[in-house]
Amino acid sequence: CSVPLVDERSSVRAIATGSGSHNEILINNVPRSADVKEGDLLFTSGIGGIYPKGYPVAIVTSVGISESQPFAAIKAKPLVDTDKMRYVLMFWQSEETLAEDDFASKAKQTK
């Protein structure tokens, strides 16, 4: 699973992927010149439309920079213990507003 993110402090955009460990995620394809620092808070960016914008995801735990690599090696710690989660419920507001009776008819259509 990949999640598009944005750094709260610097607005750098990135993509988080799993590392195989429940307490670490990898932040990929961030140029080594990008302004990402240890302790930065990462939020969902909303790009792609799968995850709503603004959900807190992780805190940057390390930023490794090597002159021989074009991208920084960034690791982050998820804000939730994914090893103990079974379900996730997300709420967000839609831009369209529906009347109650219109909502009922749409709910019937999805059955």
N, CA, C and O atoms as a GROMACS GRO file, in nm:
protein
  444
    1CYS      N    1   0.085  -0.118   0.000
    1CYS     CA    2   0.000   0.000   0.000
    1CYS      C    3   0.089   0.124   0.000
    1CYS      O    4   0.187   0.130   0.074
    2SER      N    5   0.055   0.219  -0.081
    2SER     CA    6   0.126   0.346  -0.086
    2SER      C    7   0.029   0.458  -0.054
    2SER      O    8  -0.087   0.456  -0.096
    3VAL      N    9   0.078   0.557   0.020
    3VAL     CA   10  -0.007   0.669   0.061
    3VAL      C   11   0.063   0.799   0.027
    3VAL      O   12   0.176   0.821   0.071
    4PRO      N   13  -0.001   0.886  -0.053
    4PRO     CA   14   0.058   1.016  -0.083
    4PRO      C   15   0.052   1.106   0.041
    4PRO      O   16  -0.052   1.120   0.105
    5LEU      N   17   0.167   1.166   0.073
    5LEU     CA   18   0.179   1.248   0.194
    5LEU      C   19   0.229   1.388   0.163
    5LEU      O   20   0.278   1.416   0.054
    6VAL      N   21   0.215   1.474   0.263
    6VAL     CA   22   0.274   1.608   0.257
    6VAL      C   23   0.333   1.638   0.395
    6VAL      O   24   0.273   1.606   0.497
    7ASP      N   25   0.450   1.699   0.396
    7ASP     CA   26   0.517   1.739   0.519
    7ASP      C   27   0.450   1.866   0.570
    7ASP      O   28   0.442   1.965   0.497
    8GLU      N   29   0.404   1.864   0.694
    8GLU     CA   30   0.332   1.979   0.751
    8GLU      C   31   0.419   2.104   0.754
    8GLU      O   32   0.370   2.213   0.724
    9ARG      N   33   0.544   2.090   0.787
    9ARG     CA   34   0.633   2.206   0.805
    9ARG      C   35   0.678   2.266   0.672
    9ARG      O   36   0.675   2.388   0.654
   10SER      N   37   0.719   2.181   0.579
   10SER     CA   38   0.781   2.231   0.455
   10SER      C   39   0.696   2.215   0.330
   10SER      O   40   0.732   2.266   0.224
   11SER      N   41   0.583   2.145   0.341
   11SER     CA   42   0.493   2.118   0.228
   11SER      C   43   0.555   2.031   0.120
   11SER      O   44   0.506   2.029   0.007
   12VAL      N   45   0.662   1.959   0.152
   12VAL     CA   46   0.722   1.865   0.058
   12VAL      C   47   0.626   1.747   0.043
   12VAL      O   48   0.574   1.694   0.141
   13ARG      N   49   0.602   1.707  -0.082
   13ARG     CA   50   0.515   1.593  -0.109
   13ARG      C   51   0.598   1.466  -0.126
   13ARG      O   52   0.710   1.471  -0.178
   14ALA      N   53   0.542   1.354  -0.083
   14ALA     CA   54   0.613   1.227  -0.090
   14ALA      C   55   0.513   1.112  -0.092
   14ALA      O   56   0.392   1.133  -0.083
   15ILE      N   57   0.566   0.992  -0.103
   15ILE     CA   58   0.481   0.872  -0.100
   15ILE      C   59   0.536   0.778   0.006
   15ILE      O   60   0.655   0.745   0.007
   16ALA      N   61   0.448   0.734   0.096
   16ALA     CA   62   0.486   0.640   0.201
   16ALA      C   63   0.451   0.498   0.157
   16ALA      O   64   0.348   0.474   0.095
   17THR      N   65   0.541   0.406   0.190
   17THR     CA   66   0.514   0.264   0.164
   17THR      C   67   0.554   0.184   0.287
   17THR      O   68   0.633   0.229   0.369
   18GLY      N   69   0.499   0.066   0.298
   18GLY     CA   70   0.533  -0.020   0.410
   18GLY      C   71   0.675  -0.071   0.400
   18GLY      O   72   0.731  -0.084   0.290
   19SER      N   73   0.733  -0.100   0.514
   19SER     CA   74   0.870  -0.151   0.519
   19SER      C   75   0.873  -0.299   0.557
   19SER      O   76   0.979  -0.362   0.555
   20GLY      N   77   0.757  -0.354   0.591
   20GLY     CA   78   0.750  -0.491   0.640
   20GLY      C   79   0.750  -0.497   0.792
   20GLY      O   80   0.731  -0.603   0.850
   21SER      N   81   0.772  -0.383   0.855
   21SER     CA   82   0.770  -0.372   1.000
   21SER      C   83   0.650  -0.287   1.040
   21SER      O   84   0.622  -0.186   0.975
   22HIS      N   85   0.579  -0.326   1.145
   22HIS     CA   86   0.457  -0.252   1.183
   22HIS      C   87   0.486  -0.115   1.242
   22HIS      O   88   0.394  -0.034   1.253
   23ASN      N   89   0.610  -0.087   1.281
   23ASN     CA   90   0.638   0.042   1.344
   23ASN      C   91   0.730   0.130   1.261
   23ASN      O   92   0.796   0.220   1.314
   24GLU      N   93   0.736   0.105   1.129
   24GLU     CA   94   0.821   0.186   1.043
   24GLU      C   95   0.765   0.189   0.902
   24GLU      O   96   0.723   0.086   0.848
   25ILE      N   97   0.763   0.308   0.842
   25ILE     CA   98   0.727   0.321   0.701
   25ILE      C   99   0.839   0.394   0.630
   25ILE      O  100   0.915   0.469   0.691
   26LEU      N  101   0.850   0.370   0.500
   26LEU     CA  102   0.952   0.432   0.418
   26LEU      C  103   0.890   0.544   0.335
   26LEU      O  104   0.779   0.530   0.284
   27ILE      N  105   0.962   0.653   0.324
   27ILE     CA  106   0.918   0.766   0.243
   27ILE      C  107   1.007   0.768   0.120
   27ILE      O  108   1.127   0.794   0.128
   28ASN      N  109   0.947   0.740   0.005
   28ASN     CA  110   1.024   0.719  -0.118
   28ASN      C  111   1.028   0.839  -0.210
   28ASN      O  112   0.943   0.929  -0.204
   29ASN      N  113   1.129   0.839  -0.297
   29ASN     CA  114   1.142   0.934  -0.408
   29ASN      C  115   1.144   1.080  -0.367
   29ASN      O  116   1.089   1.166  -0.437
   30VAL      N  117   1.205   1.109  -0.255
   30VAL     CA  118   1.221   1.248  -0.210
   30VAL      C  119   1.364   1.289  -0.242
   30VAL      O  120   1.459   1.227  -0.193
   31PRO      N  121   1.383   1.393  -0.325
   31PRO     CA  122   1.520   1.436  -0.357
   31PRO      C  123   1.598   1.469  -0.230
   31PRO      O  124   1.541   1.519  -0.133
   32ARG      N  125   1.727   1.441  -0.232
   32ARG     CA  126   1.807   1.466  -0.112
   32ARG      C  127   1.815   1.613  -0.076
   32ARG      O  128   1.852   1.647   0.036
   33SER      N  129   1.780   1.702  -0.170
   33SER     CA  130   1.780   1.846  -0.143
   33SER      C  131   1.650   1.894  -0.078
   33SER      O  132   1.640   2.011  -0.040
   34ALA      N  133   1.550   1.806  -0.066
   34ALA     CA  134   1.419   1.845  -0.010
   34ALA      C  135   1.431   1.878   0.138
   34ALA      O  136   1.516   1.824   0.209
   35ASP      N  137   1.346   1.968   0.183
   35ASP     CA  138   1.347   2.014   0.322
   35ASP      C  139   1.261   1.923   0.409
   35ASP      O  140   1.147   1.958   0.442
   36VAL      N  141   1.315   1.807   0.445
   36VAL     CA  142   1.248   1.712   0.535
   36VAL      C  143   1.344   1.686   0.650
   36VAL      O  144   1.460   1.654   0.629
   37LYS      N  145   1.293   1.701   0.773
   37LYS     CA  146   1.377   1.686   0.891
   37LYS      C  147   1.316   1.588   0.990
   37LYS      O  148   1.195   1.565   0.991
   38GLU      N  149   1.401   1.531   1.072
   38GLU     CA  150   1.355   1.442   1.179
   38GLU      C  151   1.257   1.518   1.267
   38GLU      O  152   1.281   1.633   1.305
   39GLY      N  153   1.145   1.453   1.301
   39GLY     CA  154   1.042   1.516   1.384
   39GLY      C  155   0.930   1.580   1.304
   39GLY      O  156   0.829   1.621   1.363
   40ASP      N  157   0.944   1.591   1.172
   40ASP     CA  158   0.837   1.649   1.089
   40ASP      C  159   0.714   1.559   1.092
   40ASP      O  160   0.725   1.436   1.094
   41LEU      N  161   0.596   1.621   1.093
   41LEU     CA  162   0.469   1.550   1.091
   41LEU      C  163   0.422   1.536   0.948
   41LEU      O  164   0.422   1.634   0.873
   42LEU      N  165   0.382   1.416   0.909
   42LEU     CA  166   0.336   1.387   0.774
   42LEU      C  167   0.186   1.362   0.773
   42LEU      O  168   0.134   1.285   0.855
   43PHE      N  169   0.116   1.428   0.680
   43PHE     CA  170  -0.029   1.416   0.664
   43PHE      C  171  -0.062   1.360   0.527
   43PHE      O  172   0.019   1.369   0.434
   44THR      N  173  -0.181   1.302   0.512
   44THR     CA  174  -0.227   1.262   0.379
   44THR      C  175  -0.241   1.389   0.296
   44THR      O  176  -0.287   1.492   0.345
   45SER      N  177  -0.201   1.380   0.169
   45SER     CA  178  -0.206   1.497   0.082
   45SER      C  179  -0.338   1.510   0.008
   45SER      O  180  -0.373   1.619  -0.039
   46GLY      N  181  -0.412   1.401  -0.003
   46GLY     CA  182  -0.538   1.404  -0.078
   46GLY      C  183  -0.519   1.376  -0.226
   46GLY      O  184  -0.618   1.357  -0.297
   47ILE      N  185  -0.395   1.374  -0.273
   47ILE     CA  186  -0.370   1.346  -0.414
   47ILE      C  187  -0.408   1.202  -0.444
   47ILE      O  188  -0.378   1.112  -0.367
   48GLY      N  189  -0.474   1.182  -0.554
   48GLY     CA  190  -0.517   1.048  -0.593
   48GLY      C  191  -0.661   1.018  -0.552
   48GLY      O  192  -0.724   0.929  -0.609
   49GLY      N  193  -0.714   1.091  -0.455
   49GLY     CA  194  -0.853   1.077  -0.418
   49GLY      C  195  -0.888   0.956  -0.333
   49GLY      O  196  -1.005   0.938  -0.300
   50ILE      N  197  -0.793   0.874  -0.296
   50ILE     CA  198  -0.822   0.756  -0.214
   50ILE      C  199  -0.833   0.794  -0.066
   50ILE      O  200  -0.929   0.756   0.001
   51TYR      N  201  -0.735   0.870  -0.018
   51TYR     CA  202  -0.734   0.914   0.122
   51TYR      C  203  -0.762   1.064   0.126
   51TYR      O  204  -0.703   1.140   0.048
   52PRO      N  205  -0.851   1.108   0.214
   52PRO     CA  206  -0.881   1.251   0.223
   52PRO      C  207  -0.759   1.330   0.269
   52PRO      O  208  -0.672   1.278   0.339
   53LYS      N  209  -0.754   1.455   0.231
   53LYS     CA  210  -0.644   1.544   0.269
   53LYS      C  211  -0.649   1.574   0.419
   53LYS      O  212  -0.756   1.595   0.476
   54GLY      N  213  -0.531   1.575   0.483
   54GLY     CA  214  -0.520   1.625   0.619
   54GLY      C  215  -0.520   1.524   0.732
   54GLY      O  216  -0.518   1.564   0.848
   55TYR      N  217  -0.522   1.394   0.703
   55TYR     CA  218  -0.516   1.295   0.810
   55TYR      C  219  -0.370   1.276   0.854
   55TYR      O  220  -0.285   1.251   0.769
   56PRO      N  221  -0.340   1.287   0.983
   56PRO     CA  222  -0.202   1.264   1.028
   56PRO      C  223  -0.164   1.118   1.012
   56PRO      O  224  -0.241   1.028   1.048
   57VAL      N  225  -0.043   1.093   0.959
   57VAL     CA  226  -0.001   0.956   0.930
   57VAL      C  227   0.120   0.914   1.011
   57VAL      O  228   0.118   0.808   1.074
   58ALA      N  229   0.226   0.996   1.011
   58ALA     CA  230   0.351   0.952   1.072
   58ALA      C  231   0.439   1.071   1.109
   58ALA      O  232   0.414   1.184   1.069
   59ILE      N  233   0.543   1.041   1.187
   59ILE     CA  234   0.646   1.139   1.223
   59ILE      C  235   0.779   1.088   1.169
   59ILE      O  236   0.813   0.971   1.188
   60VAL      N  237   0.853   1.176   1.102
   60VAL     CA  238   0.982   1.139   1.045
   60VAL      C  239   1.079   1.104   1.158
   60VAL      O  240   1.098   1.182   1.251
   61THR      N  241   1.140   0.986   1.148
   61THR     CA  242   1.235   0.941   1.250
   61THR      C  243   1.380   0.951   1.205
   61THR      O  244   1.469   0.966   1.288
   62SER      N  245   1.405   0.944   1.073
   62SER     CA  246   1.542   0.960   1.024
   62SER      C  247   1.543   1.005   0.880
   62SER      O  248   1.456   0.970   0.801
   63VAL      N  249   1.645   1.084   0.847
   63VAL     CA  250   1.666   1.130   0.710
   63VAL      C  251   1.812   1.104   0.677
   63VAL      O  252   1.902   1.167   0.732
   64GLY      N  253   1.835   1.010   0.586
   64GLY     CA  254   1.971   0.977   0.545
   64GLY      C  255   2.000   1.032   0.408
   64GLY      O  256   1.922   1.013   0.314
   65ILE      N  257   2.112   1.102   0.396
   65ILE     CA  258   2.149   1.163   0.269
   65ILE      C  259   2.287   1.112   0.229
   65ILE      O  260   2.382   1.119   0.307
   66SER      N  261   2.297   1.062   0.106
   66SER     CA  262   2.423   1.014   0.051
   66SER      C  263   2.447   1.083  -0.082
   66SER      O  264   2.357   1.090  -0.166
   67GLU      N  265   2.567   1.134  -0.102
   67GLU     CA  266   2.601   1.203  -0.227
   67GLU      C  267   2.593   1.108  -0.347
   67GLU      O  268   2.577   1.153  -0.460
   68SER      N  269   2.603   0.978  -0.323
   68SER     CA  270   2.598   0.882  -0.432
   68SER      C  271   2.456   0.842  -0.471
   68SER      O  272   2.436   0.772  -0.570
   69GLN      N  273   2.357   0.886  -0.394
   69GLN     CA  274   2.217   0.850  -0.420
   69GLN      C  275   2.137   0.977  -0.454
   69GLN      O  276   2.157   1.081  -0.391
   70PRO      N  277   2.047   0.969  -0.554
   70PRO     CA  278   1.969   1.088  -0.590
   70PRO      C  279   1.857   1.121  -0.491
   70PRO      O  280   1.810   1.234  -0.486
   71PHE      N  281   1.815   1.020  -0.413
   71PHE     CA  282   1.704   1.041  -0.320
   71PHE      C  283   1.749   1.021  -0.176
   71PHE      O  284   1.843   0.946  -0.148
   72ALA      N  285   1.681   1.090  -0.085
   72ALA     CA  286   1.707   1.074   0.058
   72ALA      C  287   1.646   0.942   0.106
   72ALA      O  288   1.547   0.896   0.051
   73ALA      N  289   1.707   0.883   0.207
   73ALA     CA  290   1.653   0.761   0.270
   73ALA      C  291   1.578   0.806   0.395
   73ALA      O  292   1.638   0.832   0.499
   74ILE      N  293   1.446   0.816   0.384
   74ILE     CA  294   1.364   0.870   0.493
   74ILE      C  295   1.280   0.759   0.554
   74ILE      O  296   1.216   0.681   0.483
   75LYS      N  297   1.280   0.755   0.686
   75LYS     CA  298   1.197   0.659   0.759
   75LYS      C  299   1.107   0.737   0.854
   75LYS      O  300   1.143   0.845   0.901
   76ALA      N  301   0.990   0.680   0.882
   76ALA     CA  302   0.893   0.746   0.970
   76ALA      C  303   0.823   0.643   1.057
   76ALA      O  304   0.815   0.525   1.022
   77LYS      N  305   0.773   0.689   1.169
   77LYS     CA  306   0.698   0.604   1.262
   77LYS      C  307   0.551   0.637   1.250
   77LYS      O  308   0.512   0.753   1.267
   78PRO      N  309   0.466   0.537   1.220
   78PRO     CA  310   0.322   0.563   1.212
   78PRO      C  311   0.268   0.614   1.346
   78PRO      O  312   0.319   0.580   1.452
   79LEU      N  313   0.166   0.696   1.340
   79LEU     CA  314   0.106   0.752   1.461
   79LEU      C  315   0.014   0.653   1.531
   79LEU      O  316  -0.027   0.677   1.645
   80VAL      N  317  -0.018   0.543   1.465
   80VAL     CA  318  -0.100   0.439   1.527
   80VAL      C  319  -0.022   0.308   1.524
   80VAL      O  320   0.066   0.289   1.440
   81ASP      N  321  -0.055   0.220   1.616
   81ASP     CA  322   0.008   0.089   1.620
   81ASP      C  323  -0.067  -0.003   1.524
   81ASP      O  324  -0.167  -0.064   1.562
   82THR      N  325  -0.020  -0.012   1.402
   82THR     CA  326  -0.090  -0.088   1.299
   82THR      C  327  -0.093  -0.238   1.328
   82THR      O  328  -0.175  -0.310   1.272
   83ASP      N  329  -0.004  -0.284   1.414
   83ASP     CA  330   0.000  -0.426   1.448
   83ASP      C  331  -0.122  -0.467   1.531
   83ASP      O  332  -0.159  -0.585   1.532
   84LYS      N  333  -0.184  -0.372   1.600
   84LYS     CA  334  -0.297  -0.402   1.687
   84LYS      C  335  -0.431  -0.356   1.629
   84LYS      O  336  -0.535  -0.375   1.692
   85MET      N  337  -0.429  -0.297   1.510
   85MET     CA  338  -0.552  -0.248   1.448
   85MET      C  339  -0.622  -0.360   1.373
   85MET      O  340  -0.559  -0.446   1.312
   86ARG      N  341  -0.753  -0.355   1.378
   86ARG     CA  342  -0.830  -0.451   1.300
   86ARG      C  343  -0.917  -0.380   1.197
   86ARG      O  344  -0.932  -0.426   1.084
   87TYR      N  345  -0.974  -0.266   1.236
   87TYR     CA  346  -1.059  -0.188   1.148
   87TYR      C  347  -1.018  -0.042   1.154
   87TYR      O  348  -0.964   0.005   1.254
   88VAL      N  349  -1.046   0.029   1.045
   88VAL     CA  350  -1.023   0.174   1.040
   88VAL      C  351  -1.151   0.238   0.989
   88VAL      O  352  -1.209   0.193   0.890
   89LEU      N  353  -1.193   0.341   1.055
   89LEU     CA  354  -1.311   0.416   1.014
   89LEU      C  355  -1.268   0.559   0.992
   89LEU      O  356  -1.217   0.623   1.084
   90MET      N  357  -1.289   0.611   0.871
   90MET     CA  358  -1.249   0.747   0.838
   90MET      C  359  -1.372   0.829   0.804
   90MET      O  360  -1.462   0.782   0.734
   91PHE      N  361  -1.376   0.952   0.854
   91PHE     CA  362  -1.485   1.044   0.826
   91PHE      C  363  -1.430   1.165   0.753
   91PHE      O  364  -1.323   1.214   0.786
   92TRP      N  365  -1.504   1.212   0.653
   92TRP     CA  366  -1.471   1.339   0.590
   92TRP      C  367  -1.595   1.393   0.524
   92TRP      O  368  -1.689   1.320   0.492
   93GLN      N  369  -1.594   1.523   0.504
   93GLN     CA  370  -1.710   1.589   0.444
   93GLN      C  371  -1.698   1.588   0.293
   93GLN      O  372  -1.591   1.612   0.238
   94SER      N  373  -1.807   1.561   0.229
   94SER     CA  374  -1.813   1.568   0.084
   94SER      C  375  -1.846   1.712   0.045
   94SER      O  376  -1.910   1.784   0.122
   95GLU      N  377  -1.803   1.753  -0.072
   95GLU     CA  378  -1.833   1.888  -0.116
   95GLU      C  379  -1.979   1.902  -0.159
   95GLU      O  380  -2.034   2.013  -0.158
   96GLU      N  381  -2.041   1.791  -0.197
   96GLU     CA  382  -2.181   1.800  -0.236
   96GLU      C  383  -2.269   1.783  -0.112
   96GLU      O  384  -2.238   1.704  -0.023
   97THR      N  385  -2.377   1.857  -0.107
   97THR     CA  386  -2.469   1.845   0.005
   97THR      C  387  -2.596   1.779  -0.045
   97THR      O  388  -2.648   1.813  -0.151
   98LEU      N  389  -2.646   1.685   0.033
   98LEU     CA  390  -2.765   1.610  -0.007
   98LEU      C  391  -2.878   1.633   0.092
   98LEU      O  392  -2.855   1.642   0.213
   99ALA      N  393  -3.000   1.643   0.040
   99ALA     CA  394  -3.117   1.649   0.126
   99ALA      C  395  -3.138   1.512   0.186
   99ALA      O  396  -3.092   1.412   0.130
  100GLU      N  397  -3.207   1.504   0.301
  100GLU     CA  398  -3.225   1.374   0.368
  100GLU      C  399  -3.294   1.272   0.279
  100GLU      O  400  -3.252   1.156   0.274
  101ASP      N  401  -3.399   1.313   0.209
  101ASP     CA  402  -3.470   1.216   0.126
  101ASP      C  403  -3.385   1.176   0.005
  101ASP      O  404  -3.396   1.062  -0.041
  102ASP      N  405  -3.301   1.263  -0.046
  102ASP     CA  406  -3.211   1.230  -0.155
  102ASP      C  407  -3.106   1.130  -0.105
  102ASP      O  408  -3.069   1.038  -0.177
  103PHE      N  409  -3.058   1.149   0.018
  103PHE     CA  410  -2.960   1.058   0.077
  103PHE      C  411  -3.020   0.919   0.090
  103PHE      O  412  -2.953   0.820   0.062
  104ALA      N  413  -3.146   0.910   0.134
  104ALA     CA  414  -3.213   0.781   0.148
  104ALA      C  415  -3.224   0.709   0.014
  104ALA      O  416  -3.202   0.588   0.008
  105SER      N  417  -3.257   0.782  -0.092
  105SER     CA  418  -3.268   0.719  -0.224
  105SER      C  419  -3.133   0.672  -0.273
  105SER      O  420  -3.124   0.565  -0.335
  106LYS      N  421  -3.026   0.747  -0.248
  106LYS     CA  422  -2.893   0.704  -0.289
  106LYS      C  423  -2.848   0.580  -0.210
  106LYS      O  424  -2.781   0.492  -0.264
  107ALA      N  425  -2.886   0.574  -0.083
  107ALA     CA  426  -2.850   0.458  -0.001
  107ALA      C  427  -2.921   0.334  -0.053
  107ALA      O  428  -2.862   0.226  -0.054
  108LYS      N  429  -3.047   0.347  -0.096
  108LYS     CA  430  -3.120   0.234  -0.150
  108LYS      C  431  -3.056   0.183  -0.279
  108LYS      O  432  -3.056   0.063  -0.305
  109GLN      N  433  -3.001   0.276  -0.361
  109GLN     CA  434  -2.940   0.238  -0.487
  109GLN      C  435  -2.814   0.154  -0.467
  109GLN      O  436  -2.779   0.074  -0.553
  110THR      N  437  -2.746   0.172  -0.355
  110THR     CA  438  -2.621   0.100  -0.334
  110THR      C  439  -2.641  -0.041  -0.282
  110THR      O  440  -2.546  -0.118  -0.276
  111LYS      N  441  -2.765  -0.076  -0.242
  111LYS     CA  442  -2.791  -0.210  -0.187
  111LYS      C  443  -2.788  -0.316  -0.292
  111LYS      O  444  -2.808  -0.434  -0.262
   0.00000   0.00000   0.00000
